[in-house]
Amino acid sequence: MLLTLKQFSEKYPWPSVTGLRNWYFRSQKHRHLAPLKKCFKKVGARVLVDDVEFFNAVSVLNDDGGEE
């Protein structure tokens, strides 16, 4: 389900809105964070996050260390 960053942080205790925003911007610039890029969607000025894809991406990053 697509959620705003604020809705995501209200639903899940981790990560914070600031942490999500940081990961969004870092995933746009760094190739090793490519799995995270799939879970963020930009609609106008708003950034949305798919909660299922987010936790899948975190799992992938933990499994392979984010290496390609």
PyMOL Python script that loads the backbone (N, CA, C, O; Angstrom):
from pymol import cmd

cmd.read_pdbstr("""\
ATOM      1  N   MET A   1       0.842  -1.161   0.000  1.00  0.00           N
ATOM      2  CA  MET A   1       0.000   0.000   0.000  1.00  0.00           C
ATOM      3  C   MET A   1       0.900   1.240   0.000  1.00  0.00           C
ATOM      4  O   MET A   1       1.896   1.291   0.721  1.00  0.00           O
ATOM      5  N   LEU A   2       0.545   2.224  -0.803  1.00  0.00           N
ATOM      6  CA  LEU A   2       1.318   3.458  -0.837  1.00  0.00           C
ATOM      7  C   LEU A   2       0.888   4.376   0.307  1.00  0.00           C
ATOM      8  O   LEU A   2      -0.297   4.653   0.494  1.00  0.00           O
ATOM      9  N   LEU A   3       1.867   4.832   1.054  1.00  0.00           N
ATOM     10  CA  LEU A   3       1.633   5.713   2.196  1.00  0.00           C
ATOM     11  C   LEU A   3       2.523   6.937   2.078  1.00  0.00           C
ATOM     12  O   LEU A   3       3.608   6.870   1.500  1.00  0.00           O
ATOM     13  N   THR A   4       2.065   8.055   2.623  1.00  0.00           N
ATOM     14  CA  THR A   4       2.965   9.198   2.745  1.00  0.00           C
ATOM     15  C   THR A   4       4.020   8.836   3.791  1.00  0.00           C
ATOM     16  O   THR A   4       3.843   7.883   4.550  1.00  0.00           O
ATOM     17  N   LEU A   5       5.095   9.579   3.830  1.00  0.00           N
ATOM     18  CA  LEU A   5       6.145   9.296   4.806  1.00  0.00           C
ATOM     19  C   LEU A   5       5.609   9.422   6.233  1.00  0.00           C
ATOM     20  O   LEU A   5       5.980   8.647   7.115  1.00  0.00           O
ATOM     21  N   LYS A   6       4.741  10.396   6.446  1.00  0.00           N
ATOM     22  CA  LYS A   6       4.162  10.579   7.778  1.00  0.00           C
ATOM     23  C   LYS A   6       3.259   9.404   8.147  1.00  0.00           C
ATOM     24  O   LYS A   6       3.321   8.900   9.269  1.00  0.00           O
ATOM     25  N   GLN A   7       2.418   8.966   7.205  1.00  0.00           N
ATOM     26  CA  GLN A   7       1.549   7.820   7.470  1.00  0.00           C
ATOM     27  C   GLN A   7       2.364   6.562   7.759  1.00  0.00           C
ATOM     28  O   GLN A   7       2.011   5.770   8.633  1.00  0.00           O
ATOM     29  N   PHE A   8       3.463   6.385   7.012  1.00  0.00           N
ATOM     30  CA  PHE A   8       4.331   5.231   7.218  1.00  0.00           C
ATOM     31  C   PHE A   8       4.896   5.239   8.638  1.00  0.00           C
ATOM     32  O   PHE A   8       4.883   4.219   9.327  1.00  0.00           O
ATOM     33  N   SER A   9       5.394   6.402   9.067  1.00  0.00           N
ATOM     34  CA  SER A   9       6.004   6.472  10.408  1.00  0.00           C
ATOM     35  C   SER A   9       4.964   6.346  11.518  1.00  0.00           C
ATOM     36  O   SER A   9       5.306   5.955  12.633  1.00  0.00           O
ATOM     37  N   GLU A  10       3.712   6.668  11.238  1.00  0.00           N
ATOM     38  CA  GLU A  10       2.653   6.467  12.231  1.00  0.00           C
ATOM     39  C   GLU A  10       2.278   4.985  12.326  1.00  0.00           C
ATOM     40  O   GLU A  10       1.905   4.503  13.396  1.00  0.00           O
ATOM     41  N   LYS A  11       2.377   4.269  11.209  1.00  0.00           N
ATOM     42  CA  LYS A  11       2.017   2.851  11.174  1.00  0.00           C
ATOM     43  C   LYS A  11       3.131   1.964  11.720  1.00  0.00           C
ATOM     44  O   LYS A  11       2.860   0.959  12.377  1.00  0.00           O
ATOM     45  N   TYR A  12       4.386   2.333  11.451  1.00  0.00           N
ATOM     46  CA  TYR A  12       5.543   1.534  11.865  1.00  0.00           C
ATOM     47  C   TYR A  12       6.457   2.373  12.753  1.00  0.00           C
ATOM     48  O   TYR A  12       6.676   3.551  12.470  1.00  0.00           O
ATOM     49  N   PRO A  13       6.992   1.784  13.822  1.00  0.00           N
ATOM     50  CA  PRO A  13       7.858   2.559  14.723  1.00  0.00           C
ATOM     51  C   PRO A  13       9.227   2.891  14.127  1.00  0.00           C
ATOM     52  O   PRO A  13       9.906   3.796  14.611  1.00  0.00           O
ATOM     53  N   TRP A  14       9.632   2.176  13.093  1.00  0.00           N
ATOM     54  CA  TRP A  14      10.930   2.405  12.462  1.00  0.00           C
ATOM     55  C   TRP A  14      10.747   2.377  10.963  1.00  0.00           C
ATOM     56  O   TRP A  14       9.955   1.562  10.489  1.00  0.00           O
ATOM     57  N   PRO A  15      11.393   3.172  10.207  1.00  0.00           N
ATOM     58  CA  PRO A  15      12.222   4.334  10.523  1.00  0.00           C
ATOM     59  C   PRO A  15      11.380   5.601  10.652  1.00  0.00           C
ATOM     60  O   PRO A  15      10.186   5.602  10.354  1.00  0.00           O
ATOM     61  N   SER A  16      12.009   6.656  11.094  1.00  0.00           N
ATOM     62  CA  SER A  16      11.321   7.935  11.262  1.00  0.00           C
ATOM     63  C   SER A  16      11.111   8.591   9.891  1.00  0.00           C
ATOM     64  O   SER A  16      11.656   8.136   8.885  1.00  0.00           O
ATOM     65  N   VAL A  17      10.323   9.651   9.869  1.00  0.00           N
ATOM     66  CA  VAL A  17      10.101  10.407   8.639  1.00  0.00           C
ATOM     67  C   VAL A  17      11.434  10.926   8.113  1.00  0.00           C
ATOM     68  O   VAL A  17      11.691  10.867   6.910  1.00  0.00           O
ATOM     69  N   THR A  18      12.275  11.428   8.995  1.00  0.00           N
ATOM     70  CA  THR A  18      13.590  11.933   8.589  1.00  0.00           C
ATOM     71  C   THR A  18      14.442  10.828   7.990  1.00  0.00           C
ATOM     72  O   THR A  18      15.120  11.039   6.984  1.00  0.00           O
ATOM     73  N   GLY A  19      14.412   9.662   8.597  1.00  0.00           N
ATOM     74  CA  GLY A  19      15.163   8.521   8.070  1.00  0.00           C
ATOM     75  C   GLY A  19      14.657   8.100   6.697  1.00  0.00           C
ATOM     76  O   GLY A  19      15.454   7.832   5.799  1.00  0.00           O
ATOM     77  N   LEU A  20      13.337   8.041   6.528  1.00  0.00           N
ATOM     78  CA  LEU A  20      12.760   7.692   5.231  1.00  0.00           C
ATOM     79  C   LEU A  20      13.156   8.699   4.161  1.00  0.00           C
ATOM     80  O   LEU A  20      13.528   8.323   3.049  1.00  0.00           O
ATOM     81  N   ARG A  21      13.074   9.974   4.500  1.00  0.00           N
ATOM     82  CA  ARG A  21      13.435  11.033   3.547  1.00  0.00           C
ATOM     83  C   ARG A  21      14.901  10.901   3.145  1.00  0.00           C
ATOM     84  O   ARG A  21      15.246  11.060   1.974  1.00  0.00           O
ATOM     85  N   ASN A  22      15.755  10.613   4.115  1.00  0.00           N
ATOM     86  CA  ASN A  22      17.176  10.427   3.859  1.00  0.00           C
ATOM     87  C   ASN A  22      17.397   9.250   2.906  1.00  0.00           C
ATOM     88  O   ASN A  22      18.162   9.358   1.948  1.00  0.00           O
ATOM     89  N   TRP A  23      16.727   8.131   3.170  1.00  0.00           N
ATOM     90  CA  TRP A  23      16.887   6.967   2.300  1.00  0.00           C
ATOM     91  C   TRP A  23      16.352   7.224   0.906  1.00  0.00           C
ATOM     92  O   TRP A  23      16.912   6.732  -0.074  1.00  0.00           O
ATOM     93  N   TYR A  24      15.261   7.998   0.801  1.00  0.00           N
ATOM     94  CA  TYR A  24      14.731   8.330  -0.520  1.00  0.00           C
ATOM     95  C   TYR A  24      15.790   9.078  -1.327  1.00  0.00           C
ATOM     96  O   TYR A  24      16.089   8.690  -2.456  1.00  0.00           O
ATOM     97  N   PHE A  25      16.357  10.136  -0.769  1.00  0.00           N
ATOM     98  CA  PHE A  25      17.345  10.931  -1.500  1.00  0.00           C
ATOM     99  C   PHE A  25      18.618  10.133  -1.778  1.00  0.00           C
ATOM    100  O   PHE A  25      19.193  10.241  -2.861  1.00  0.00           O
ATOM    101  N   ARG A  26      19.057   9.337  -0.810  1.00  0.00           N
ATOM    102  CA  ARG A  26      20.260   8.528  -1.019  1.00  0.00           C
ATOM    103  C   ARG A  26      20.034   7.447  -2.063  1.00  0.00           C
ATOM    104  O   ARG A  26      20.953   7.125  -2.816  1.00  0.00           O
ATOM    105  N   SER A  27      18.834   6.876  -2.130  1.00  0.00           N
ATOM    106  CA  SER A  27      18.553   5.816  -3.109  1.00  0.00           C
ATOM    107  C   SER A  27      18.565   6.369  -4.535  1.00  0.00           C
ATOM    108  O   SER A  27      18.791   5.618  -5.484  1.00  0.00           O
ATOM    109  N   GLN A  28      18.326   7.654  -4.695  1.00  0.00           N
ATOM    110  CA  GLN A  28      18.354   8.274  -6.018  1.00  0.00           C
ATOM    111  C   GLN A  28      19.785   8.466  -6.524  1.00  0.00           C
ATOM    112  O   GLN A  28      20.012   8.539  -7.732  1.00  0.00           O
ATOM    113  N   LYS A  29      20.743   8.546  -5.611  1.00  0.00           N
ATOM    114  CA  LYS A  29      22.129   8.859  -5.978  1.00  0.00           C
ATOM    115  C   LYS A  29      23.085   7.676  -5.919  1.00  0.00           C
ATOM    116  O   LYS A  29      24.068   7.649  -6.659  1.00  0.00           O
ATOM    117  N   HIS A  30      22.823   6.707  -5.064  1.00  0.00           N
ATOM    118  CA  HIS A  30      23.775   5.634  -4.820  1.00  0.00           C
ATOM    119  C   HIS A  30      23.266   4.300  -5.358  1.00  0.00           C
ATOM    120  O   HIS A  30      22.171   3.861  -5.004  1.00  0.00           O
ATOM    121  N   ARG A  31      24.051   3.665  -6.202  1.00  0.00           N
ATOM    122  CA  ARG A  31      23.650   2.404  -6.831  1.00  0.00           C
ATOM    123  C   ARG A  31      23.478   1.271  -5.830  1.00  0.00           C
ATOM    124  O   ARG A  31      22.633   0.399  -6.029  1.00  0.00           O
ATOM    125  N   HIS A  32      24.259   1.269  -4.766  1.00  0.00           N
ATOM    126  CA  HIS A  32      24.143   0.164  -3.808  1.00  0.00           C
ATOM    127  C   HIS A  32      22.814   0.192  -3.046  1.00  0.00           C
ATOM    128  O   HIS A  32      22.463  -0.786  -2.386  1.00  0.00           O
ATOM    129  N   LEU A  33      22.077   1.296  -3.129  1.00  0.00           N
ATOM    130  CA  LEU A  33      20.765   1.388  -2.496  1.00  0.00           C
ATOM    131  C   LEU A  33      19.630   1.214  -3.510  1.00  0.00           C
ATOM    132  O   LEU A  33      18.488   1.585  -3.237  1.00  0.00           O
ATOM    133  N   ALA A  34      19.947   0.650  -4.680  1.00  0.00           N
ATOM    134  CA  ALA A  34      18.959   0.470  -5.747  1.00  0.00           C
ATOM    135  C   ALA A  34      17.702  -0.284  -5.290  1.00  0.00           C
ATOM    136  O   ALA A  34      16.609   0.061  -5.738  1.00  0.00           O
ATOM    137  N   PRO A  35      17.808  -1.293  -4.422  1.00  0.00           N
ATOM    138  CA  PRO A  35      16.573  -1.968  -3.988  1.00  0.00           C
ATOM    139  C   PRO A  35      15.569  -1.009  -3.332  1.00  0.00           C
ATOM    140  O   PRO A  35      14.359  -1.209  -3.440  1.00  0.00           O
ATOM    141  N   LEU A  36      16.068   0.019  -2.661  1.00  0.00           N
ATOM    142  CA  LEU A  36      15.168   0.985  -2.024  1.00  0.00           C
ATOM    143  C   LEU A  36      14.467   1.875  -3.042  1.00  0.00           C
ATOM    144  O   LEU A  36      13.369   2.367  -2.782  1.00  0.00           O
ATOM    145  N   LYS A  37      15.079   2.080  -4.174  1.00  0.00           N
ATOM    146  CA  LYS A  37      14.521   2.974  -5.189  1.00  0.00           C
ATOM    147  C   LYS A  37      13.137   2.507  -5.642  1.00  0.00           C
ATOM    148  O   LYS A  37      12.281   3.326  -5.977  1.00  0.00           O
ATOM    149  N   LYS A  38      12.918   1.184  -5.652  1.00  0.00           N
ATOM    150  CA  LYS A  38      11.633   0.631  -6.089  1.00  0.00           C
ATOM    151  C   LYS A  38      10.483   0.949  -5.144  1.00  0.00           C
ATOM    152  O   LYS A  38       9.331   0.994  -5.575  1.00  0.00           O
ATOM    153  N   CYS A  39      10.765   1.168  -3.884  1.00  0.00           N
ATOM    154  CA  CYS A  39       9.678   1.328  -2.926  1.00  0.00           C
ATOM    155  C   CYS A  39       9.191   2.773  -2.793  1.00  0.00           C
ATOM    156  O   CYS A  39       8.144   3.015  -2.192  1.00  0.00           O
ATOM    157  N   PHE A  40       9.931   3.728  -3.340  1.00  0.00           N
ATOM    158  CA  PHE A  40       9.522   5.135  -3.267  1.00  0.00           C
ATOM    159  C   PHE A  40       8.923   5.581  -4.585  1.00  0.00           C
ATOM    160  O   PHE A  40       9.447   5.255  -5.650  1.00  0.00           O
ATOM    161  N   LYS A  41       7.822   6.330  -4.520  1.00  0.00           N
ATOM    162  CA  LYS A  41       7.173   6.899  -5.696  1.00  0.00           C
ATOM    163  C   LYS A  41       7.011   8.388  -5.466  1.00  0.00           C
ATOM    164  O   LYS A  41       6.559   8.811  -4.402  1.00  0.00           O
ATOM    165  N   LYS A  42       7.377   9.180  -6.452  1.00  0.00           N
ATOM    166  CA  LYS A  42       7.225  10.625  -6.326  1.00  0.00           C
ATOM    167  C   LYS A  42       6.013  11.044  -7.146  1.00  0.00           C
ATOM    168  O   LYS A  42       5.939  10.761  -8.342  1.00  0.00           O
ATOM    169  N   VAL A  43       5.071  11.712  -6.507  1.00  0.00           N
ATOM    170  CA  VAL A  43       3.865  12.205  -7.157  1.00  0.00           C
ATOM    171  C   VAL A  43       3.814  13.701  -6.904  1.00  0.00           C
ATOM    172  O   VAL A  43       3.458  14.147  -5.813  1.00  0.00           O
ATOM    173  N   GLY A  44       4.173  14.472  -7.925  1.00  0.00           N
ATOM    174  CA  GLY A  44       4.287  15.913  -7.728  1.00  0.00           C
ATOM    175  C   GLY A  44       5.417  16.190  -6.760  1.00  0.00           C
ATOM    176  O   GLY A  44       6.547  15.746  -6.968  1.00  0.00           O
ATOM    177  N   ALA A  45       5.116  16.919  -5.706  1.00  0.00           N
ATOM    178  CA  ALA A  45       6.128  17.216  -4.690  1.00  0.00           C
ATOM    179  C   ALA A  45       6.101  16.201  -3.548  1.00  0.00           C
ATOM    180  O   ALA A  45       6.950  16.245  -2.658  1.00  0.00           O
ATOM    181  N   ARG A  46       5.138  15.298  -3.571  1.00  0.00           N
ATOM    182  CA  ARG A  46       4.955  14.341  -2.478  1.00  0.00           C
ATOM    183  C   ARG A  46       5.699  13.039  -2.763  1.00  0.00           C
ATOM    184  O   ARG A  46       5.711  12.545  -3.891  1.00  0.00           O
ATOM    185  N   VAL A  47       6.312  12.501  -1.728  1.00  0.00           N
ATOM    186  CA  VAL A  47       6.991  11.203  -1.830  1.00  0.00           C
ATOM    187  C   VAL A  47       6.145  10.176  -1.083  1.00  0.00           C
ATOM    188  O   VAL A  47       5.786  10.366   0.079  1.00  0.00           O
ATOM    189  N   LEU A  48       5.835   9.077  -1.785  1.00  0.00           N
ATOM    190  CA  LEU A  48       5.066   7.993  -1.195  1.00  0.00           C
ATOM    191  C   LEU A  48       5.967   6.776  -1.070  1.00  0.00           C
ATOM    192  O   LEU A  48       6.923   6.619  -1.830  1.00  0.00           O
ATOM    193  N   VAL A  49       5.661   5.924  -0.117  1.00  0.00           N
ATOM    194  CA  VAL A  49       6.454   4.712   0.088  1.00  0.00           C
ATOM    195  C   VAL A  49       5.509   3.513   0.135  1.00  0.00           C
ATOM    196  O   VAL A  49       4.466   3.551   0.788  1.00  0.00           O
ATOM    197  N   ASP A  50       5.889   2.463  -0.560  1.00  0.00           N
ATOM    198  CA  ASP A  50       5.156   1.199  -0.530  1.00  0.00           C
ATOM    199  C   ASP A  50       5.727   0.393   0.626  1.00  0.00           C
ATOM    200  O   ASP A  50       6.889  -0.012   0.590  1.00  0.00           O
ATOM    201  N   ASP A  51       4.911   0.158   1.653  1.00  0.00           N
ATOM    202  CA  ASP A  51       5.422  -0.483   2.866  1.00  0.00           C
ATOM    203  C   ASP A  51       5.914  -1.905   2.626  1.00  0.00           C
ATOM    204  O   ASP A  51       6.933  -2.298   3.194  1.00  0.00           O
ATOM    205  N   VAL A  52       5.225  -2.679   1.808  1.00  0.00           N
ATOM    206  CA  VAL A  52       5.657  -4.051   1.534  1.00  0.00           C
ATOM    207  C   VAL A  52       6.987  -4.044   0.792  1.00  0.00           C
ATOM    208  O   VAL A  52       7.904  -4.784   1.149  1.00  0.00           O
ATOM    209  N   GLU A  53       7.093  -3.208  -0.242  1.00  0.00           N
ATOM    210  CA  GLU A  53       8.339  -3.108  -1.011  1.00  0.00           C
ATOM    211  C   GLU A  53       9.487  -2.589  -0.153  1.00  0.00           C
ATOM    212  O   GLU A  53      10.632  -3.005  -0.324  1.00  0.00           O
ATOM    213  N   PHE A  54       9.180  -1.680   0.770  1.00  0.00           N
ATOM    214  CA  PHE A  54      10.227  -1.141   1.641  1.00  0.00           C
ATOM    215  C   PHE A  54      10.876  -2.242   2.467  1.00  0.00           C
ATOM    216  O   PHE A  54      12.101  -2.343   2.514  1.00  0.00           O
ATOM    217  N   PHE A  55      10.063  -3.065   3.117  1.00  0.00           N
ATOM    218  CA  PHE A  55      10.617  -4.114   3.965  1.00  0.00           C
ATOM    219  C   PHE A  55      11.269  -5.213   3.141  1.00  0.00           C
ATOM    220  O   PHE A  55      12.211  -5.851   3.610  1.00  0.00           O
ATOM    221  N   ASN A  56      10.788  -5.450   1.920  1.00  0.00           N
ATOM    222  CA  ASN A  56      11.473  -6.376   1.011  1.00  0.00           C
ATOM    223  C   ASN A  56      12.855  -5.838   0.648  1.00  0.00           C
ATOM    224  O   ASN A  56      13.830  -6.589   0.626  1.00  0.00           O
ATOM    225  N   ALA A  57      12.939  -4.533   0.362  1.00  0.00           N
ATOM    226  CA  ALA A  57      14.215  -3.914  -0.002  1.00  0.00           C
ATOM    227  C   ALA A  57      15.193  -3.967   1.162  1.00  0.00           C
ATOM    228  O   ALA A  57      16.378  -4.234   0.964  1.00  0.00           O
ATOM    229  N   VAL A  58      14.712  -3.717   2.365  1.00  0.00           N
ATOM    230  CA  VAL A  58      15.574  -3.790   3.548  1.00  0.00           C
ATOM    231  C   VAL A  58      16.103  -5.215   3.708  1.00  0.00           C
ATOM    232  O   VAL A  58      17.272  -5.413   4.039  1.00  0.00           O
ATOM    233  N   SER A  59      15.255  -6.190   3.477  1.00  0.00           N
ATOM    234  CA  SER A  59      15.667  -7.583   3.560  1.00  0.00           C
ATOM    235  C   SER A  59      16.748  -7.904   2.526  1.00  0.00           C
ATOM    236  O   SER A  59      17.732  -8.573   2.842  1.00  0.00           O
ATOM    237  N   VAL A  60      16.567  -7.430   1.301  1.00  0.00           N
ATOM    238  CA  VAL A  60      17.563  -7.647   0.243  1.00  0.00           C
ATOM    239  C   VAL A  60      18.885  -6.990   0.619  1.00  0.00           C
ATOM    240  O   VAL A  60      19.946  -7.591   0.450  1.00  0.00           O
ATOM    241  N   LEU A  61      18.830  -5.768   1.125  1.00  0.00           N
ATOM    242  CA  LEU A  61      20.058  -5.079   1.520  1.00  0.00           C
ATOM    243  C   LEU A  61      20.761  -5.816   2.658  1.00  0.00           C
ATOM    244  O   LEU A  61      21.991  -5.867   2.694  1.00  0.00           O
ATOM    245  N   ASN A  62      19.998  -6.385   3.584  1.00  0.00           N
ATOM    246  CA  ASN A  62      20.601  -7.139   4.684  1.00  0.00           C
ATOM    247  C   ASN A  62      21.194  -8.456   4.204  1.00  0.00           C
ATOM    248  O   ASN A  62      22.228  -8.891   4.712  1.00  0.00           O
ATOM    249  N   ASP A  63      20.551  -9.096   3.228  1.00  0.00           N
ATOM    250  CA  ASP A  63      21.023 -10.390   2.727  1.00  0.00           C
ATOM    251  C   ASP A  63      22.316 -10.286   1.944  1.00  0.00           C
ATOM    252  O   ASP A  63      23.214 -11.111   2.109  1.00  0.00           O
ATOM    253  N   ASP A  64      22.418  -9.261   1.079  1.00  0.00           N
ATOM    254  CA  ASP A  64      23.609  -9.170   0.228  1.00  0.00           C
ATOM    255  C   ASP A  64      24.470  -7.955   0.504  1.00  0.00           C
ATOM    256  O   ASP A  64      25.429  -7.694  -0.223  1.00  0.00           O
ATOM    257  N   GLY A  65      24.142  -7.221   1.532  1.00  0.00           N
ATOM    258  CA  GLY A  65      24.951  -6.055   1.874  1.00  0.00           C
ATOM    259  C   GLY A  65      24.812  -4.916   0.902  1.00  0.00           C
ATOM    260  O   GLY A  65      25.591  -3.964   0.949  1.00  0.00           O
ATOM    261  N   GLY A  66      23.814  -4.992   0.000  1.00  0.00           N
ATOM    262  CA  GLY A  66      23.610  -3.924  -0.969  1.00  0.00           C
ATOM    263  C   GLY A  66      24.560  -3.951  -2.133  1.00  0.00           C
ATOM    264  O   GLY A  66      24.570  -3.031  -2.950  1.00  0.00           O
ATOM    265  N   GLU A  67      25.372  -5.006  -2.226  1.00  0.00           N
ATOM    266  CA  GLU A  67      26.349  -5.117  -3.323  1.00  0.00           C
ATOM    267  C   GLU A  67      25.658  -5.620  -4.570  1.00  0.00           C
ATOM    268  O   GLU A  67      24.729  -6.425  -4.502  1.00  0.00           O
ATOM    269  N   GLU A  68      26.123  -5.133  -5.719  1.00  0.00           N
ATOM    270  CA  GLU A  68      25.576  -5.593  -6.992  1.00  0.00           C
ATOM    271  C   GLU A  68      26.537  -6.481  -7.707  1.00  0.00           C
ATOM    272  O   GLU A  68      26.238  -6.960  -8.800  1.00  0.00           O
TER     273      GLU A  68
END
""", "prot")
cmd.dss("prot")
cmd.show_as("cartoon", "prot")
cmd.util.cbc("prot")
cmd.orient("prot")
